[in-house]
């Protein structure tokens, strides 16, 4: 049922979003060299890695300077990238990941291997389900980049404070998943984006 729901919603959103996607793609290409999409290896269900898709919001090879984005005014972020990140429009290509069966619309956000390797045995339970585009943690930490930008040690803040809190919120979702809960998370995410 969840897979059917994910497919129907994702296809509908991608069809509606397509004209905007074309405009965004042109703006990305006009502002800086590099491709339209940014692909990053993330850890999915059962620990299997996949290429997560986003619209490119940073200059090429910026991730070599660190995985975390520190503040919305990170100098690696392009002007159009700042807008895409602020509105979360950079995440829309992940509906392609949903269609490919690598992700779900609602589920724990997928992490990079560097951070998954720090999970405890209990936290690894998160990998028993497909990762999602949005979840309770995404709503709670909608302004995560700002929080990291205010930290004296962003890496430590993420590992010691933000990541454990996110995992607890994900465990809450896993304890009682349902389509109605998914719809609620999607609606709250939409309201956050509009706000």
C-alpha positions as CSV (number, residue, x, y, z in Angstrom):
1,X,0.0,0.0,0.0
2,X,2.8,2.4,1.0
3,X,4.7,1.7,-2.3
4,X,1.6,2.3,-4.4
5,X,0.9,5.6,-2.5
6,X,4.5,6.7,-3.0
7,X,4.4,6.0,-6.7
8,X,1.1,7.8,-7.3
9,X,2.1,10.9,-5.3
10,X,5.6,11.1,-6.7
11,X,4.5,10.8,-10.4
12,X,1.8,13.4,-9.8
13,X,4.2,15.8,-8.2
14,X,6.9,15.3,-10.8
15,X,4.4,16.0,-13.7
16,X,3.1,19.2,-11.9
17,X,6.6,20.3,-11.0
18,X,8.2,19.6,-14.4
19,X,7.9,23.2,-15.9
20,X,9.4,24.6,-12.7
21,X,12.1,22.0,-12.8
22,X,13.1,23.1,-16.3
23,X,13.3,26.8,-15.2
24,X,15.4,25.8,-12.1
25,X,17.7,23.7,-14.3
26,X,18.4,26.6,-16.7
27,X,19.1,29.0,-13.8
28,X,21.6,26.6,-12.2
29,X,23.4,26.2,-15.6
30,X,23.4,30.0,-16.2
31,X,24.9,30.8,-12.8
32,X,27.8,28.4,-12.5
33,X,29.6,25.6,-14.3
34,X,28.8,22.0,-13.5
35,X,25.7,19.8,-13.9
36,X,22.1,20.4,-12.9
37,X,22.0,17.6,-10.3
38,X,24.1,16.8,-7.3
39,X,24.5,13.1,-6.5
40,X,25.6,12.0,-3.1
41,X,26.1,8.4,-1.8
42,X,23.7,7.8,1.1
43,X,22.9,4.8,3.1
44,X,19.5,3.3,2.4
45,X,17.4,0.3,3.6
46,X,19.5,-2.6,5.0
47,X,22.6,-0.5,4.8
48,X,22.7,-0.5,0.9
49,X,24.1,2.7,-0.5
50,X,22.4,4.6,-3.3
51,X,22.9,8.0,-5.2
52,X,20.6,10.6,-3.7
53,X,19.5,13.3,-6.2
54,X,19.3,17.0,-5.5
55,X,19.4,20.1,-7.6
56,X,23.0,21.4,-7.4
57,X,23.1,24.3,-5.0
58,X,26.9,24.6,-4.5
59,X,29.9,25.1,-6.7
60,X,31.4,21.9,-8.1
61,X,33.6,19.8,-5.7
62,X,32.4,21.8,-2.7
63,X,31.7,18.7,-0.7
64,X,35.4,18.0,-0.6
65,X,35.6,20.8,1.9
66,X,33.2,19.0,4.2
67,X,29.8,17.2,4.3
68,X,28.0,19.7,6.5
69,X,26.6,23.0,5.2
70,X,27.4,25.6,7.9
71,X,24.8,28.3,7.8
72,X,22.7,29.4,4.8
73,X,25.4,31.9,3.8
74,X,28.1,29.2,3.3
75,X,30.3,30.7,0.6
76,X,30.1,27.5,-1.3
77,X,26.4,28.0,-2.0
78,X,25.4,29.7,-5.3
79,X,22.8,32.5,-5.4
80,X,20.1,30.2,-6.9
81,X,21.3,27.5,-4.5
82,X,20.5,29.8,-1.6
83,X,17.0,30.2,-2.8
84,X,16.6,26.5,-3.5
85,X,17.8,25.5,-0.1
86,X,15.7,28.1,1.7
87,X,12.6,26.8,0.0
88,X,13.7,23.2,0.0
89,X,13.1,23.0,-3.8
90,X,16.6,21.4,-4.1
91,X,15.0,18.2,-2.6
92,X,12.5,17.7,-5.4
93,X,14.6,15.4,-7.6
94,X,14.4,12.9,-4.8
95,X,10.9,12.0,-6.0
96,X,12.9,10.2,-8.8
97,X,14.6,8.2,-6.1
98,X,11.2,7.3,-4.8
99,X,10.1,6.1,-8.2
100,X,13.3,4.0,-8.5
101,X,12.3,2.3,-5.2
102,X,15.3,3.6,-3.3
103,X,13.3,6.0,-1.0
104,X,9.8,6.6,0.3
105,X,8.2,10.0,0.6
106,X,8.0,9.8,4.4
107,X,10.7,8.0,6.3
108,X,14.0,8.6,8.1
109,X,16.3,10.9,6.2
110,X,19.2,8.9,4.7
111,X,22.7,9.7,6.1
112,X,26.1,9.5,4.6
113,X,28.2,6.4,5.6
114,X,30.5,8.6,7.8
115,X,27.7,9.2,10.2
116,X,25.9,5.8,9.9
117,X,29.2,4.2,11.1
118,X,28.6,6.1,14.4
119,X,25.2,4.6,15.0
120,X,24.7,2.3,18.0
121,X,23.2,-1.2,17.5
122,X,19.8,0.2,18.6
123,X,20.0,3.1,16.2
124,X,20.8,0.8,13.3
125,X,17.1,-0.2,13.4
126,X,16.5,2.9,11.4
127,X,18.0,1.1,8.4
128,X,15.2,-1.5,8.5
129,X,12.9,0.8,6.4
130,X,13.3,2.9,3.3
131,X,14.7,6.4,3.9
132,X,12.4,9.3,3.1
133,X,12.3,12.7,1.6
134,X,10.7,14.1,4.8
135,X,10.1,13.0,8.3
136,X,9.5,14.3,11.9
137,X,13.3,15.1,12.2
138,X,13.2,17.2,9.0
139,X,10.3,19.2,10.4
140,X,12.0,19.7,13.8
141,X,15.3,20.6,12.2
142,X,14.0,22.6,9.3
143,X,16.7,25.3,10.0
144,X,19.5,22.9,10.7
145,X,22.0,24.8,8.6
146,X,21.4,27.9,10.7
147,X,22.0,26.0,13.9
148,X,25.3,24.6,12.6
149,X,26.3,28.0,11.5
150,X,25.9,29.3,15.0
151,X,28.0,26.5,16.5
152,X,31.7,26.9,17.3
153,X,32.2,23.2,16.3
154,X,29.5,22.2,13.7
155,X,30.8,18.6,13.4
156,X,30.6,18.0,17.1
157,X,27.2,19.7,17.4
158,X,25.8,17.5,14.7
159,X,27.2,14.2,16.0
160,X,26.6,14.8,19.7
161,X,23.3,16.8,19.7
162,X,21.4,16.9,16.4
163,X,22.0,13.4,15.0
164,X,20.9,11.6,18.2
165,X,17.8,13.8,18.5
166,X,16.9,13.1,14.9
167,X,17.3,9.3,15.4
168,X,14.9,9.5,18.4
169,X,12.3,11.2,16.3
170,X,12.7,8.6,13.6
171,X,12.3,5.8,16.2
172,X,9.0,7.5,17.2
173,X,7.8,7.2,13.6
174,X,8.9,3.5,13.3
175,X,7.0,2.6,16.4
176,X,3.7,3.5,14.7
177,X,3.8,4.0,10.9
178,X,0.7,4.6,8.9
179,X,-0.5,6.3,5.7
180,X,-2.4,8.8,7.9
181,X,0.8,9.7,9.7
182,X,2.6,10.0,6.4
183,X,-0.1,12.4,5.1
184,X,0.2,14.5,8.3
185,X,4.0,14.7,7.9
186,X,3.6,15.7,4.2
187,X,1.1,18.4,5.1
188,X,3.3,19.8,7.8
189,X,6.3,19.8,5.4
190,X,4.2,21.7,2.8
191,X,3.2,24.3,5.4
192,X,6.8,24.7,6.5
193,X,7.9,25.3,2.9
194,X,5.2,27.8,2.2
195,X,6.0,29.6,5.5
